Amino acid sequence: MPGLSDPQIILALDVDTLQEAEGFVDKLYPKIKIFKVGSRLFTAYGPQIVERLHKKCAEVFLDLKYFDIPNTVAGAVAAAVRLKVKMLTLHILGGQEMLKAAVESATRQAEILKNPRPLLIGVTVLTSQKTKPEEVLALAKQGLACGLDGVVCSAKEALFLRRKIKNNFIIVTPGIRPDNSGKDDQQRTATVSQAIKAGSDFLVIGRPILKAPDPLLQTEELLGDLYGAGN
Ligand code: C5P
C-alpha cells in the first residue's frame, strides 16, 4: 500500500550551472513539478537556486543529506523551512538525537512562519552501495520512530518495508533506470513500473533524463510507465 495516492517523478538536477538547471525546469515543468537540488548545485549557488526554481512555480526537494551534531542539523533544517522547500533529506545514521532535534526544529520553525512543514525524509543506505534489506528496515524503523515522514530506499527494499512496516509513510526511490539502460554508479536499480509496484511514492530520476537525447520525450515515456504501472 503506497503512502500517497499519486506517485510522482522528481528530477535530480545534478548539473553544474544555474542555466542548465533552469533549462531543464523550463523544458519539463509542469510534467515534472518537483526538482531535486543536491550538494552539487547548492554548493555552487546556495539558496538562490531554490528561489529561482520557486519563481518558476517548481517545488524543491533539498537533498543535502544532513549528518552532523543535533544542534547543527536543527539549525540547517530550520533554514530549509525558511526556504520553503517541499522536502529534505537527513541521514538516519546520524542517530536518534539528531533526527528528533531535526523534527522538533522543523515543526517549530514551520509554526512560527505558518508554512507547511517540509517532508523530512531519512536516507537509509545509498543506492550506490550494496546492502541487506534487514539493515534498511532497521534504519527505516528508527527514522520513523523519531518522527520522520518517510525514507529513501531502493525499489528492491521498498516492497520489504511496505510488508514489514504497517504505518503509512513515504518512500522515495532513486536508482531508477528505463529497461535495458546502464546502471552508472547505482547498484540497486529498478524500472519505474517495478518501483511503483514495490510501493514507492516519489521516484528520483537524474541521468536517464538529464543525458537523454530528448529529455522531454524521455520524461513522457517515463510518465507513461508511471501511469501505466497501476494497471
Ligand atoms: O542519475 P541518477 O538517476 O542515478 O540520480 C539519482 C539521484 O538520487 C542522485 O541525485 C543521487 O544523489 C540521489 N540519491 C541516490 N541514492 C540515495 C539518495 C539519493 O542515488 N540513497
Residues whose N, C-alpha, C, O or C-beta is under 5 A from the ligand:
A	BS01	C5P	A12 D14 G38 V125 L126 T127 V152 P174 G175 I176 V204 I205 G206 R207 P208
